[in-house]
Amino acid sequence: MTLSHEDDVKMLLSAFEQRLEHLLPAGEQEGQVYAAMRDATLVAGKRMRPLLLLLAARDMGYKIDLTGLLDLACAIEMVHVASLILDDMPCMDNATLRRGRPTIHYQYGEHVAILAAVALLSHAFCVISRAPLLTHEVKARATAELSSSVGHMGLVQGQFRDLSESRQSRNADEILLTNELKTSSLFNATLQLAAIAADAPPQVSERLRFFARDLGQAFQLIDDLTDGSNANGKDPHQDKDKSTLVAVLGAESVFLRLREHVRSADQHLATACQPGDTTRHYVHAWFEKQLTLISQSLSLSLSECQ
């Protein structure tokens, strides 16, 4: 029996959630910090990054037992969640909602939130170091790639630029660079870990970098275009008074840019993840849903924007 693309995604998502629970088990430790780590990580989310890692590695020919690959995906999610905890802090975006629930600092206090984020970051690298059935070389390369993407020249730099410059006048290129650092960098780490696990050749890794760049830009533009929505599980109007691309260029122009990033991302992915195509189907379905919702909210016809 051949699984459909949708069934394959559901199977991997279920396996991922079970592994994530296993790596952060209930009753393992006591105290508010560990409770905050579990609360932030195990609450339902899009899980786009871990799914991309799992799907892309499989499409590139990864055939080893899934447990090691699941651990890489869990590490990516832990890093992502840690970044969200910090992003929501009063000294940063000062958010009260995340994934439809009160933010971690709102529930546990700022001191616990900071410590939970640091603990999740360290736990992520511990998970990689102990991932079963992965070689020492794969673990070392994965650790180097992830730490570089998150560090002071990656996600951290993007967050700093967003905080220090977003309320100043910026041109489109400056905004795009911030978006790339803040959002594309972790997508790139996600895809590079998949390539490392699957022992993909350098030219495939390079295509995945291009894909991650477009994917991150598209993801950020969706976030900007839906900033006023109450359906995101986040505080609406977080970007008020910020110099986002929507503020600089207008929603319709940004929507056209979004479609172009999605098209370009698909082209890069098509050449990278052969012979499998489950990743492309997953990404295409996810973005088509988002594009349709945004188009409706902007009172635009998708056909007018093609």
C-alpha positions as CSV (number, residue, x, y, z in Angstrom):
1,M,0.0,0.0,0.0
2,T,1.4,3.4,-1.0
3,L,0.9,6.3,1.3
4,S,-0.4,9.6,-0.1
5,H,1.6,12.7,0.5
6,E,-0.9,13.8,3.1
7,D,-0.8,10.5,4.9
8,D,3.0,10.6,4.8
9,V,3.1,14.0,6.4
10,K,0.6,12.9,9.1
11,M,2.7,9.9,9.9
12,L,5.9,11.9,10.2
13,L,4.1,14.6,12.3
14,S,2.8,11.9,14.7
15,A,6.2,10.3,15.0
16,F,7.8,13.8,15.6
17,E,5.3,14.7,18.4
18,Q,5.9,11.4,20.1
19,R,9.7,11.8,20.0
20,L,9.4,15.4,21.2
21,E,7.4,14.2,24.2
22,H,10.0,11.5,24.8
23,L,12.8,14.1,24.9
24,L,10.9,16.3,27.3
25,P,9.1,13.7,29.4
26,A,6.6,14.6,32.1
27,G,7.8,14.1,35.6
28,E,11.4,13.9,34.5
29,Q,12.3,17.0,36.5
30,E,10.6,19.4,38.8
31,G,10.5,23.2,38.9
32,Q,9.1,26.1,36.9
33,V,11.9,26.2,34.3
34,Y,11.3,22.7,33.1
35,A,7.6,23.2,33.2
36,A,8.0,26.3,31.0
37,M,10.2,24.4,28.6
38,R,7.6,21.7,28.2
39,D,4.7,24.2,28.0
40,A,6.3,26.2,25.3
41,T,7.6,23.3,23.2
42,L,4.8,20.7,23.4
43,V,1.9,23.1,22.7
44,A,0.5,22.6,19.2
45,G,2.2,24.6,16.5
46,K,2.7,24.6,12.7
47,R,5.8,22.4,13.1
48,M,6.9,23.5,9.7
49,R,10.6,23.4,10.3
50,P,10.8,19.8,11.7
51,L,8.5,18.6,9.0
52,L,10.6,20.2,6.3
53,L,13.7,18.5,7.8
54,L,12.1,15.1,7.9
55,L,10.5,15.3,4.4
56,A,13.5,16.8,2.7
57,A,15.9,14.2,4.1
58,R,13.6,11.4,3.0
59,D,13.2,12.9,-0.4
60,M,17.0,13.1,-0.7
61,G,17.3,9.4,0.0
62,Y,17.7,9.1,3.8
63,K,17.0,5.5,4.5
64,I,18.4,4.9,8.0
65,D,16.2,4.3,11.0
66,L,14.0,7.5,11.6
67,T,15.0,8.0,15.3
68,G,18.2,10.0,14.6
69,L,16.5,12.1,12.0
70,L,13.6,12.8,14.4
71,D,16.1,14.0,17.0
72,L,17.5,16.5,14.6
73,A,14.0,17.7,13.9
74,C,13.3,18.0,17.6
75,A,16.5,20.0,18.1
76,I,15.4,22.4,15.4
77,E,12.0,22.9,17.1
78,M,13.6,23.4,20.5
79,V,15.8,26.2,19.0
80,H,12.8,27.7,17.3
81,V,10.7,27.7,20.5
82,A,13.6,29.2,22.4
83,S,13.7,32.1,19.9
84,L,9.9,32.6,20.2
85,I,10.2,32.8,24.0
86,L,12.8,35.5,23.7
87,D,11.1,37.3,20.9
88,D,7.9,37.7,23.0
89,M,9.8,39.2,26.0
90,P,8.7,42.7,27.2
91,C,12.2,44.1,26.2
92,M,11.6,42.8,22.6
93,D,8.1,42.4,21.1
94,N,6.3,42.6,24.4
95,A,3.7,40.0,23.3
96,T,1.0,38.4,25.5
97,L,-0.1,35.6,23.1
98,R,1.7,32.8,21.3
99,R,0.1,29.9,19.6
100,G,-3.2,30.9,21.1
101,R,-2.0,30.8,24.7
102,P,-0.4,33.3,27.1
103,T,3.3,33.8,26.4
104,I,5.8,32.0,28.7
105,H,7.0,35.2,30.4
106,Y,3.3,36.1,31.0
107,Q,2.7,32.8,32.6
108,Y,5.9,32.2,34.5
109,G,7.6,35.5,34.8
110,E,10.5,37.0,32.8
111,H,13.3,35.3,34.8
112,V,11.8,31.8,34.2
113,A,11.2,32.6,30.5
114,I,14.8,33.6,29.9
115,L,16.2,30.5,31.7
116,A,13.7,28.2,29.9
117,A,14.9,29.6,26.5
118,V,18.6,29.1,27.5
119,A,17.8,25.6,28.7
120,L,16.0,24.7,25.5
121,L,19.0,25.9,23.4
122,S,21.4,23.8,25.4
123,H,19.1,20.8,25.4
124,A,18.8,21.0,21.6
125,F,22.5,20.6,21.1
126,C,22.5,17.8,23.7
127,V,19.8,16.0,21.7
128,I,22.0,16.2,18.6
129,S,25.0,14.9,20.4
130,R,23.1,11.9,21.5
131,A,21.0,11.2,18.4
132,P,21.1,7.5,17.7
133,L,22.4,5.9,14.5
134,L,24.0,9.1,13.3
135,T,27.7,9.2,12.8
136,H,30.0,11.4,14.8
137,E,30.7,13.4,11.6
138,V,27.0,14.0,10.9
139,K,26.5,15.2,14.5
140,A,29.5,17.5,14.4
141,R,28.5,19.1,11.1
142,A,24.9,19.4,12.3
143,T,26.0,21.1,15.5
144,A,28.2,23.5,13.6
145,E,25.5,24.4,11.1
146,L,22.8,25.0,13.6
147,S,25.0,27.1,16.0
148,S,26.2,29.2,13.1
149,S,22.7,29.9,11.8
150,V,21.4,30.8,15.2
151,G,24.4,32.9,16.4
152,H,25.4,36.5,16.2
153,M,25.6,36.5,12.4
154,G,22.4,34.7,11.9
155,L,19.0,34.6,13.8
156,V,20.4,36.7,16.7
157,Q,21.7,39.4,14.3
158,G,18.3,39.5,12.6
159,Q,16.5,39.9,15.8
160,F,18.9,42.7,16.9
161,R,18.4,44.5,13.6
162,D,14.6,44.2,13.9
163,L,14.6,45.6,17.4
164,S,17.1,48.4,16.8
165,E,16.0,49.5,13.3
166,S,12.4,48.5,12.6
167,R,11.0,51.8,13.9
168,Q,13.4,53.8,11.8
169,S,13.0,54.7,8.1
170,R,14.4,51.7,6.1
171,N,14.4,50.9,2.4
172,A,13.3,47.5,1.0
173,D,16.8,46.0,0.8
174,E,17.5,46.7,4.4
175,I,14.2,45.1,5.4
176,L,14.9,42.1,3.2
177,L,18.3,41.6,4.9
178,T,16.7,41.7,8.3
179,N,14.1,39.2,7.2
180,E,16.7,36.9,5.8
181,L,18.7,36.9,9.0
182,K,15.7,36.7,11.3
183,T,13.7,34.0,9.4
184,S,15.6,32.5,6.5
185,S,18.6,31.5,8.7
186,L,16.8,28.9,10.8
187,F,15.0,27.6,7.7
188,N,18.5,27.2,6.1
189,A,19.8,25.3,9.2
190,T,16.7,23.1,9.0
191,L,17.4,22.2,5.3
192,Q,21.2,21.9,5.8
193,L,20.7,19.4,8.6
194,A,18.5,17.4,6.3
195,A,21.2,17.5,3.6
196,I,23.9,16.5,6.1
197,A,21.8,13.5,7.4
198,A,21.1,12.4,3.8
199,D,24.7,12.9,2.7
200,A,23.6,15.2,-0.1
201,P,26.2,16.6,-2.5
202,P,27.4,20.2,-2.2
203,Q,25.3,21.4,-5.2
204,V,22.1,20.1,-3.5
205,S,23.0,21.9,-0.3
206,E,23.5,25.1,-2.3
207,R,20.1,24.8,-3.9
208,L,18.6,24.3,-0.4
209,R,20.2,27.5,0.7
210,F,18.5,29.4,-2.1
211,F,15.2,27.6,-1.2
212,A,15.5,28.5,2.4
213,R,16.2,32.2,1.5
214,D,13.0,32.4,-0.6
215,L,11.1,30.4,2.0
216,G,12.1,32.7,4.8
217,Q,11.2,35.8,2.9
218,A,7.8,34.4,2.0
219,F,7.2,33.3,5.5
220,Q,8.0,36.7,6.9
221,L,5.8,38.5,4.3
222,I,2.9,36.3,5.3
223,D,3.5,37.3,8.9
224,D,3.6,41.0,7.9
225,L,0.4,40.7,5.7
226,T,-1.6,39.0,8.5
227,D,-0.3,41.2,11.3
228,G,-3.8,42.5,12.0
229,S,-5.5,39.1,12.1
230,N,-6.9,37.6,15.3
231,A,-6.6,34.1,13.8
232,N,-2.9,33.7,14.2
233,G,-2.7,32.8,17.8
234,K,-0.6,35.9,18.4
235,D,-1.2,39.5,19.4
236,P,-2.6,41.5,16.5
237,H,-0.9,44.6,15.2
238,Q,2.5,43.7,16.6
239,D,4.1,45.5,13.6
240,K,2.3,48.7,14.2
241,D,4.7,51.6,13.6
242,K,7.4,49.3,12.3
243,S,9.0,49.8,8.8
244,T,8.0,46.5,7.3
245,L,7.7,45.9,3.6
246,V,3.9,46.3,3.9
247,A,4.4,49.7,5.5
248,V,7.0,50.7,2.8
249,L,5.5,49.2,-0.3
250,G,1.8,48.5,0.4
251,A,0.0,45.2,0.9
252,E,-0.8,44.5,-2.8
253,S,2.8,45.0,-3.9
254,V,4.0,42.8,-1.0
255,F,1.5,40.1,-2.0
256,L,3.0,40.1,-5.5
257,R,6.5,39.7,-4.0
258,L,5.2,36.9,-1.8
259,R,4.0,35.0,-4.8
260,E,7.3,35.4,-6.6
261,H,9.2,34.1,-3.5
262,V,6.9,31.1,-3.4
263,R,7.5,30.4,-7.1
264,S,11.2,30.8,-6.8
265,A,11.4,28.6,-3.7
266,D,9.5,25.8,-5.6
267,Q,12.0,26.0,-8.5
268,H,14.9,25.6,-6.1
269,L,13.3,22.8,-4.2
270,A,12.4,20.9,-7.4
271,T,16.1,20.5,-8.3
272,A,17.2,19.8,-4.7
273,C,14.9,17.1,-3.4
274,Q,15.0,14.6,-6.2
275,P,13.9,11.9,-6.6
276,G,11.2,12.4,-3.9
277,D,8.6,15.1,-4.1
278,T,6.7,15.0,-0.8
279,T,8.4,18.1,0.4
280,R,7.3,20.1,-2.7
281,H,3.7,18.9,-2.2
282,Y,3.7,19.9,1.5
283,V,5.2,23.3,0.8
284,H,2.9,23.9,-2.2
285,A,-0.2,23.0,-0.2
286,W,0.8,25.1,2.8
287,F,1.5,28.2,0.8
288,E,-1.6,27.9,-1.5
289,K,-3.8,27.9,1.6
290,Q,-2.0,31.0,3.0
291,L,-2.1,32.8,-0.4
292,T,-5.8,32.1,-0.7
293,L,-6.6,33.5,2.7
294,I,-4.5,36.6,2.2
295,S,-6.0,37.2,-1.2
296,Q,-9.5,37.0,0.2
297,S,-8.5,39.4,3.0
298,L,-7.1,41.9,0.5
299,S,-10.1,41.5,-1.7
300,L,-7.8,40.5,-4.5
301,S,-8.4,37.8,-7.1
302,L,-5.6,35.3,-7.3
303,S,-6.0,35.4,-11.1
304,E,-5.3,39.1,-11.1
305,C,-1.9,38.5,-9.4
306,Q,-0.6,35.8,-11.7
